[in-house]
Amino acid sequence: MSSHIQYEAAAFRISKASIPPTNGRHPCFGHDIIVLLALGGDSNVYDHRNRRARDWYVMAIGEPYRVMQRVIDVSSDCEGGMLRWQNRDTLPESYIKRYRTLVDNAPLVNLPGRIPHFHLATEIHIHRKEFEAFDTYKTEQLNALRTLIPPQAKPYRWAEDHNPDNWISFPFDLTIPADLSAYLTYRHLSSRKDNANIKVTGPVEHAALLL
């Protein structure tokens, strides 16, 4: 049975002052934004060098309390050995403590500005069956998003339905303040776990690292 191994983790804090409102509303109600990343991979997947494959990915992005809620949810996988820290058995309490320290000490980043060697980009994908079933509130939200970002006909990469006519997608560069604000405001329109769709490129030497 395979397990997921996390080798390193990183976090940084984006100042609320650098995040503009979207349609008159601050996306995180005036809180700073935490971006929490991990370097990990499955124990039974190897790369071309016969080393366990690993990639940086976003565990959570949002207000500090939401980020820690995600950490707590994930920590339950430590109980049965499905999640291991540096390939060692880890207690959920120890896992949570490590990440709490990391989040509390995340360095502040002000946008706009170049984050050295680091980039985040993502897309929100919405299937026709989803948006046709939207209630009035979600329909209004979708129309507001359309006014900000022109939609594209692009399917979700893991979806069974790859017909682009059945999808609308919205791209976001999360290092641009307006895009980050819009993403945080409208990501609830998609039923998928969009953290898994955030593309991380470049090392994270600028961030607080948990080794």
C-alpha positions in Angstrom: 0.0 0.0 0.0 1.4 3.4 -1.0 1.5 6.5 1.2 2.0 10.2 0.5 5.3 11.6 1.8 5.9 15.2 2.5 9.6 16.2 2.4 9.5 19.9 3.0 6.9 22.7 3.4 6.8 26.4 2.9 4.6 29.3 3.7 4.3 33.0 3.0 1.9 35.7 4.0 0.4 38.2 1.5 -0.4 41.5 3.1 -4.1 42.4 3.0 -3.0 46.0 2.1 -1.8 44.7 -1.3 -5.0 42.8 -2.2 -7.6 45.0 -3.8 -11.4 44.4 -3.4 -13.3 42.6 -6.1 -16.6 44.2 -6.9 -16.4 46.2 -3.8 -15.7 43.3 -1.4 -12.4 42.2 0.1 -12.1 38.5 -0.6 -10.9 37.5 2.9 -12.7 40.1 5.0 -9.6 42.2 5.7 -7.3 39.3 6.7 -3.8 38.7 5.3 -3.6 35.7 3.0 -1.5 32.6 3.8 -0.2 30.5 1.0 0.9 27.1 2.3 2.9 24.7 0.1 4.4 21.2 0.5 7.0 19.2 -1.5 5.7 15.7 -1.7 4.9 12.6 -3.7 3.6 9.1 -3.5 5.9 6.4 -2.0 5.5 4.1 -5.1 6.2 6.7 -7.8 9.8 7.1 -9.0 11.4 9.6 -11.4 13.9 8.9 -14.2 16.7 9.0 -11.6 15.1 6.2 -9.7 14.3 8.6 -6.9 10.9 9.0 -5.4 9.1 11.6 -7.5 8.2 14.8 -5.7 6.7 18.2 -6.6 5.7 21.4 -4.9 2.0 21.9 -4.6 -0.4 24.2 -2.8 -2.0 22.7 0.3 -4.1 25.7 1.1 -4.6 29.4 0.3 -6.7 31.8 2.3 -7.2 33.3 5.8 -4.9 31.8 8.4 -7.7 30.0 10.2 -8.9 28.4 7.0 -5.4 27.3 6.1 -5.0 25.6 9.6 -8.4 23.9 9.2 -7.0 22.3 6.0 -3.9 21.2 7.9 -6.1 19.7 10.7 -8.2 17.8 8.1 -5.1 16.4 6.3 -3.5 15.4 9.6 -6.0 12.6 10.1 -4.2 10.7 7.3 -1.1 10.4 9.7 -3.1 8.0 11.9 -3.1 5.1 9.4 0.3 5.9 7.8 -1.3 7.3 4.6 0.6 10.5 5.2 4.3 10.5 6.4 6.6 13.4 7.2 10.0 12.8 5.6 9.0 9.1 5.3 8.7 8.7 9.0 5.6 7.9 11.1 4.1 11.1 12.4 1.5 11.8 15.0 -1.3 14.1 13.9 -0.6 16.4 16.8 3.1 16.8 15.8 2.1 17.4 12.2 -0.3 20.2 13.2 2.3 21.7 15.5 4.9 21.9 12.7 2.5 23.6 10.4 1.1 26.0 13.0 4.7 27.2 13.6 5.3 27.6 9.9 2.1 29.6 9.4 2.7 31.8 12.4 6.2 32.6 11.1 5.4 33.0 7.4 7.3 36.0 6.0 5.2 38.9 4.6 5.1 39.5 0.9 3.6 42.7 -0.6 2.0 42.5 -4.0 2.5 43.7 -6.7 6.1 42.7 -6.7 8.3 40.0 -8.0 8.5 37.0 -5.8 12.0 35.6 -6.6 12.0 32.3 -8.5 8.4 31.6 -7.7 5.0 31.6 -9.6 1.5 30.5 -9.0 -1.2 30.2 -11.6 -4.5 28.4 -11.7 -7.9 28.1 -13.4 -11.5 27.8 -12.2 -13.3 25.2 -14.3 -17.1 25.0 -14.3 -19.1 22.3 -16.2 -22.3 23.1 -18.0 -24.3 20.8 -15.6 -23.0 22.8 -12.7 -23.7 26.4 -14.0 -27.1 25.4 -15.4 -28.1 24.3 -11.9 -26.8 27.4 -10.2 -29.2 29.3 -8.0 -29.8 33.0 -8.4 -26.9 34.0 -6.2 -24.3 31.8 -8.0 -25.6 32.9 -11.4 -25.1 36.5 -10.4 -21.6 35.6 -9.2 -20.8 33.9 -12.4 -22.0 36.8 -14.5 -19.9 39.2 -12.3 -16.8 37.0 -12.9 -17.4 37.0 -16.7 -17.2 40.8 -16.6 -13.8 40.6 -15.0 -12.2 37.7 -16.9 -13.3 36.5 -20.4 -14.1 32.8 -20.1 -12.4 30.1 -22.1 -13.8 26.8 -23.4 -11.4 24.5 -21.7 -12.1 21.3 -19.8 -10.8 20.4 -16.4 -7.7 18.2 -17.0 -8.9 15.3 -14.8 -12.5 15.3 -16.1 -14.1 12.4 -17.9 -15.9 14.9 -20.2 -13.3 16.5 -22.4 -15.8 18.3 -24.7 -14.7 22.0 -24.5 -18.3 23.1 -25.4 -19.4 21.8 -22.0 -16.9 23.8 -20.0 -16.1 27.4 -19.1 -12.8 28.2 -17.4 -11.2 31.4 -16.0 -7.4 31.7 -15.8 -5.7 33.5 -12.9 -2.1 34.6 -12.3 -2.0 34.5 -8.5 1.0 36.8 -8.3 -1.1 39.6 -9.7 -3.2 41.3 -6.9 -6.4 41.7 -8.9 -6.3 38.1 -10.1 -5.6 36.8 -6.6 -8.5 38.8 -5.2 -10.9 37.5 -8.0 -9.8 33.9 -7.5 -10.4 34.0 -3.8 -13.8 35.7 -4.3 -15.1 33.3 -6.9 -13.4 29.9 -6.4 -16.5 28.6 -4.6 -18.3 28.5 -8.0 -16.4 25.3 -8.9 -17.1 22.0 -7.1 -13.5 20.8 -7.7 -10.7 21.1 -5.2 -9.0 24.0 -7.1 -5.9 23.8 -4.8 -5.0 20.7 -6.8 -5.1 22.8 -10.0 -2.7 25.5 -8.9 0.5 25.3 -10.8 3.6 25.9 -8.8 6.8 26.8 -10.7 10.2 27.7 -9.3 11.9 27.0 -6.0 10.5 28.6 -2.8 13.7 29.9 -1.3 12.0 33.2 -0.3 9.5 31.5 2.0 9.6 30.2 5.5 10.7 26.5 5.1 9.8 23.6 7.4 12.5 21.0 7.0 
